[in-house]
Amino acid sequence: MAITSGLYPPICPDTIPAFIRTKSCKIYFSLSMYNSAADIKNVQISLVNQRTNASALKTSTYPSGIKIASLYYDPDVRGDYNYYVQINPTDLAEGAFGLNQFYKVQLRFTSKSASNPPSSGTALAKWLYDNMQYFSEWSKVCLIKGIEQPHISIRGFDDIEN
C-alpha cells in the first residue's frame, strides 16, 4: 500500500558552517517548487551522533529520537536556503553539542500538526502508521559540527605598554 502526502522532502545542503556548540544551531534548507510553506505544519528532526550512530536528542524529552519543530523563514538569507529549524543545546542528551563532534541531521515535513511521537514499540508503530499519510520522505543527511567560541588575539599586541 503506497501512501503519498503530496509533500516533497526538504532540500538540505550536505553540510552547514560550524557553529558555537553552546548556542542554538539553525539548519537551513529550501522547499521543493511543488510545495509552499502553507503546506507544512511541522518539521520532524532526527539528530544522530556520527561517532555512536545513536540519537543525540534527550531521551526524556524525545524518547522516539524525533523532535517536532516549527518551520521558520529568514528573509535576510539570499538564495534558496532561507527556511530553517532550530536545534537547541537543551534538546541534546549532553546539554550541548559535542566539541568538534559531527552530527547527522535529517528533516521531514508534516502536513498535519503533530505532537512528539510516543517512545517506542507498538505505540510508536501505531503513531507512524496513523500519520504516515501526512509525512514527506526524509531529507538527505546534512552534517553539522559545533565548535568552541573562537578567541582572536594578536601576538605581541598585549605586551605593548601605553
Stockholm file with secondary structure:
# STOCKHOLM 1.0

chainA/1-162         MAITSGLYPPICPDTIPAFIRTKSCKIYFSLSMYNSAADIKNVQISLVNQRTNASALKTSTYPSGIKIASLYYDPDVRGDYNYYVQINPTDLAEGAFGLNQFYKVQLRFTSKSASNPPSSGTALAKWLYDNMQYFSEWSKVCLIKGIEQPHISIRGFDDIEN
#=GR chainA/1-162 SS CCCCCSCCCCBCCSBCCCEETTSCEEEEEBCCTTCCGGGCSEEEEEEEETTTTEECBCTTTCTTSCEEECCEECTTCCSSCCEEEEECGGGBTTSSCCBTCEEEEEEEEESSCCCCCCSSHHHHHHHHHHHGGGBCCCCCCEEEEEECCCCCCCTTTTTCCC
#=GC SS_cons         CCCCCSCCCCBCCSBCCCEETTSCEEEEEBCCTTCCGGGCSEEEEEEEETTTTEECBCTTTCTTSCEEECCEECTTCCSSCCEEEEECGGGBTTSSCCBTCEEEEEEEEESSCCCCCCSSHHHHHHHHHHHGGGBCCCCCCEEEEEECCCCCCCTTTTTCCC
//
